[in-house]
């Protein structure tokens, strides 16, 4: 399965639930940035980044668990 297909199929639920959560997840997973660094780049708090990350992780787990 191509990474574009996986990213496209999982990005929509995450984007709906937490707005820019996909962008934050990409920064965390692919760029290796910390929550503080992401918050600084996006002009938001570290706590907001953490909260969005928790929502994105929960939705990702749910999407992967569903047949």
BAVOPA-819669 format. One record per residue (C-alpha): residue in one letter; x, y, z. Coordinates in steps of 0.001 Angstrom, whole numbers, padded with zeros to 6 digits, always signed. Example, Ala and Ser with C-alpha at 12.3 -4.5 7.8 and 13.67 -1.06 7.14 Angstrom:
A+012300-004500+007800
S+013670-001060+007140
//
This chain:
X+000000+000000+000000
X+001450+003378-000916
X+002124+005956+001784
X-000079+008456-000098
X-003040+006094+000116
X-002507+005469+003818
X-001981+009149+004576
X-005034+010132+002556
X-007325+007561+004131
X-006320+008380+007709
X-005884+012128+007378
X-009551+012969+006874
X-010886+011716+010238
X-007983+013316+012070
X-008424+016622+010243
X-012165+016657+011001
X-011619+015944+014699
X-008750+018266+015462
X-008311+020769+012667
X-004630+021027+011966
X-003887+017783+013812
X-002566+016213+010631
X-000012+018949+010205
X+001023+018611+013855
X+001246+014826+013544
X+003429+015153+010446
X+005721+017587+012229
X+006004+015242+015179
X+006382+011953+013284
X+008314+012950+010175
X+010254+016030+011295
X+010861+014793+014845
X+009808+018073+016432
X+008738+018329+020061
X+005366+019689+021126
X+007029+022901+022229
X+008750+023348+018869
X+005527+022655+016972
X+003616+025121+019150
X+006246+027760+018563
X+006144+027265+014789
X+002342+027334+014646
X+001839+030099+017182
X-000014+027943+019697
X+000706+026504+023107
X+002525+023273+023835
X-000593+022079+025691
X-002762+022582+022582
X-000293+020587+020505
X-000328+017792+023108
X-004143+017743+023214
X-004403+017592+019412
X-001745+014854+019334
X-003752+012772+021810
X-006891+013139+019661
X-004990+012272+016486
X-003437+009168+018089
X-006826+007957+019347
X-008402+008408+015919
X-005491+006705+014204
X-005746+003718+016550
X-009496+003540+015955
X-009028+003729+012178
X-006426+000972+012210
X-008554-001263+014450
X-011665-001007+012243
X-011975-003614+009492
//
